[in-house]
Amino acid sequence: MATAEQMKSLVKAYADCNDEKFKTVVLQIAAHEARLGHDNLARELKKQIDRVGSKRTNIVQLTSTNPMLSLSMPSHDLSELIVSEDITDKIQRILNEYRNRNKLISYGLTNRRKILIEGNPGTGKTLTASIIASELSLPLYTVQMDKLVTKFMGETSAKLRQVFDSIESNVGVYLFDEFDAIGADRSLDNEVGEMRRILNSFLQFIEQDGSESIIIAATNNQRLLDQALFRRFDDVLHYMLPTHMEIKRLLEYKIKSYDENFTIPKDVIKAADGLSHAEIARVCDDAIKNSILNDESITDKIIISLLNERHNVYSCKEA
């Protein structure tokens, strides 16, 4: 059931002819119902909004009004993210502060909503943004860097302003993936004047931003980022390759959902050492597909073989 705030937002969006806002609120309600297990209602809401969009384009447009943003309504749970307890606690804190933001405001405080995530590829940075959006029943807007950054002087900064206008007008989780494309250290010798202007614009926009949206910037290399960025973010999350304990948890989470009798021996965990969360998850999917297609049980030997294949990818690249 829609909350009173969502009902008011729907009416206001209709009255203001704000197509994007109307669409976002309906999708928020659908996501909330799906999380409650009301899958039929969630599907019906999405189906009906498709029909409305095709017949009454002046009310709802299903394509984002900002072409630099990719809109999605993820459905993930925090239990899917296999990371350290410290990272999990920080994410829980972000969720808790957002849910109780009005209480914090009454004391003159604001919730954490500007987050920087750095770490190796495949360690869960993008998944974290999806989980935060899903847990809070918010839409996820992913900034399309290839459309944001252009070669024409001043154009990228103008587009960046449009993105922050969307952040202000449409509440959601906004993900700046591959953030070093605009956040590189201004002192680096290879940084041209235009890129410095872009970073200065970003620093200004994020400093001035007072919306209710959550802004997440993700990068594979923290060392490339300008030091002035860090004080603009409320939290910095450092993602690492999985430890042996996290490897075991990830293998159990992925494989035991298919074969609850499978056990994770130490030689499998050792074979996975050095791979990212995404790579290990892909190996688990491959093992399950192999079991289904060949009608055979998952064995340690098969998983170790698949893990070695992933390691060999890097061996070939180095050669």
N, C-alpha and C positions, 0 to 999 in steps of 0.2 A: 504494500500500500504506500502510495506517495506521501511524503511528509508535508506538513503545512507549508514549509519553506519552498519545497519543490512545486507545490500547487501555485503559490504566489509567483514563483519564477516563471512558470508556464504561462500564466495569465499576462504577466508583464511582458514576456517575450512576444506573445501574440499581439498585444496592444502596440508594442514598439516596432512591430514588423521585423524583429530580430530573428531571422531564420536560423542562424547558427546557434543562438542561445536556446531556441525552442527545441532544436534537434538534440542539443547536448543534454538538456534536462530529461527528455524522454529516454535517451539512452542511459542516463544515470539511474532512472527508475527501473529500466529493464535489467541493468546490471545488478541492482539491489535485489530485485525479485529472484534473479538467477542464483544469487548467493544464498537466498533463503530456501532454495530448492524448488521454487515455483518456475520450472523451466518452460512449461506451456505458456504461462502468462508472459514470460520474458520474450519468447519467440513471437507471440501474438503482437506484443507492443512493437517489436522490430518490423514485423510484417505490415502492421497498420501504418507505421511511419513511412515505409516504402511506398504505400499506396497514396498517402497524403502528399508525399514529395512529388509523385508523378502527376497528380491532378491539381495541386494548389501550390504551384512553385513560388507564389508570392509569400507563402507562410514558411515553408520548409524547403531548403535546398540541401540535398545530401552530400554535395561536394563542398569542401571547406571554402569559405569566402577568402581565405588567405592561402594562396597556392604554395607558400613556403612551409606550410604545416601539414603533416600527415596525421589524420585523426583515427583513433582506434579506441575500443572499449575493452580492454584486457580483462580476462577472468583468471586470476592467479591467487594463490594463497601463500602466506609467508612461509609455510612449511616446505614449500618447493625450493626455497633458497637455502642451500647448504653452505653456510659460511661460519666464521668464528662466532662465539657467544658475544664478543664485544660488538661486532657489526650488527648482529641481531638485536642487541639491546639498543643500539643507536637508532635502528629503523623503528623499533617499538616506540622509542621516545618521540620520533618525528610524527608517527601516527597518533600517539596519545595527545601530543600538544596540538595537533590540527583539530582533533575531535573536541578538544576543550579550549579552543582558541578564544571563544567569547569570555570564558572564565578568566583567562590570562589577561585579556584586554581590560576587564574590569579592575585589574590591579596595575594597569599601565604597562603591561608586558605583551610581547608578540611571540607567536609560535615560530618554531624553526620551519622555514619554507624555502631557503636558498641553500641547495646542497651540492657539493662537489664530490664526485666519485672518481677515484683513479685506481688503476691496476692493470694487470696483464689482460690481453684479449681473452674472452671466454670465461671470465671469472665471475660473471653475474651482474655487471653494471647495468646493462639494458633491462635485464629481468627485474632488477630492483625497482626501476622506474615503473615497470608494468605492475609489479606487486603493490607498490604504494598507491598507484591509481586505482587498482582493483579493490584494495582494502578500504579505500575511502570513497568508493563508488564515484570516482571522477573520470572524465575522459582523459586519454593520454594523447598529447599533441607532440609529435616528433618533428623537430626543426630540420628541414631538408637543406643541409649545408651546400649541396651542389647548386641549389637555386638561390641560396642566400648570398654566397660569396661570388662576386663578379669581378671582371677586370676593369670595369669603368669606375673612374674616380668618383667617390661620393655615393655611388649607387648602393653599395652594401650597407653603409650606415643608414641610408634611407629605408632599406628593407628591414634592417634590424629594428628601426623605430616601429615599423608596422607589426613586427612580431611582438614587441612589448605592448603595443596597443591591443593586440589580441589577448595577451596575458592579463591585461587590465579588464577587458570587457567580457571575456569568456573564461570562467573559473575552470581550472583543470591542472593536470600535471604536465609541465612543458620540459621536454628532454632535448638538450643540446648535446647530441652525440658527436664524437670526434671533435671535442671542444677546442683542442689545440689549433684547429684551423683558424680560429679567430682570437684565441687567448695566448698565443705564443709570446714569449718574453720580448719586450720591446728593445732590450739591450743587445739582442743577438745581431751579429753583423749582417746576416742575410735578410733581416726584416726591413722591408721597404717602408717608405713613409705612409703609403695608403693603408697597410696592415696595422701600423701604429695608430692611425686615425680610427680604424675599425675597433681596435681594442679600447681606445679611449672612449668611443661611443658606448661600447658595451658596459664599461665601468660606470659611466654616467647613468645609463638606463637602469642597471640593476641597483645602483645606489638609490635612485629616485623611486623605484618600484615599491608601491604600497598595496598591491593587489592581494587577493586571497588565494591566488594560484601558487602552486609549488613549482619552483624552478630547479631542475637538476642538470648539471653539466657533467659530462663523462669524458674521460680521456685515458688513453693507454700510457701516457708518459707525463707524469707530474712535473718532471724536471724542465719540460719545455714551456711551462706556464709562467706568465709574468707574476712576480711576487705580490704585486698590488691586488691581484685577484682574491687572494686567500682571506683577507679581512672583510671582503664583501660577502662571503658565504658564512652561513650560520653553523654549518657542520662540514667536515671533510672526512670521507670514508675511504680507507685504504684497503683495497682488495688484493689478496695474495693467491698464489696457486694453492690448491687444497692440501691440507695436512693429511697424514695417514688416517686419522680419525674421521676427517671430513670425507675422504675417499670412500671409507667403509660406509658412512651414512648415505652418501650419494648412490653407491652401488646397491645398497639395501633398498633405498627409496625407489630406484628405477626398476630393478629386477624383481624384487619381492612382490611388486604389484602384479607381476605376471606369473611368477613361480614362487609362492610363499615358502616353499621348502628349501630354496637355494640358500646356501651358507657362503660367507665371504672369507676364504682362507687368506693367510698372510701373503702367499706368493702372488695372488691376484692384486692385492693392495700394492705390493712392491712393484709389480709390472706397470701399475697406473701412475707411479710416482713421476712427477715432472709434467704431467698433462694437466690441462685446464679443466674446469668443471664442464664446460660445453663439450670438450673432446671426450671426456669420460661418459657423459650422458649420451653422446652419439654412438659410442661403442656399445653401450647397453641397448640402445634401440636396434643396432645391427645384430646383436646377439639374439634379441627377441624375434626379429624378422627371420633370422636364420632358423630359429626353432620352429616358427610357424610354417615356413615354406618347406622345410625338410622333415617336419613332423618328428622332431627329436628334442630331447631335453637340453637345457643349457648346461654346459660343463665348464670347469675351470680352464681346461685346455683351449676351448673355443674363445673364451673371453681374453685369456692371455695372448692368444694369437691375434685377436682384433686390436688389443692394446699395443702390441708390438708393431702392427701395421701403422698405427697413428704415430708412434715414435719414429718409424722409418721415413715418414713424410719429411721430418726435419733433418734426418740424416742425409737424405737426397738433396735437400736444399743447400746444406752446408757443403756438400761435395761439388 
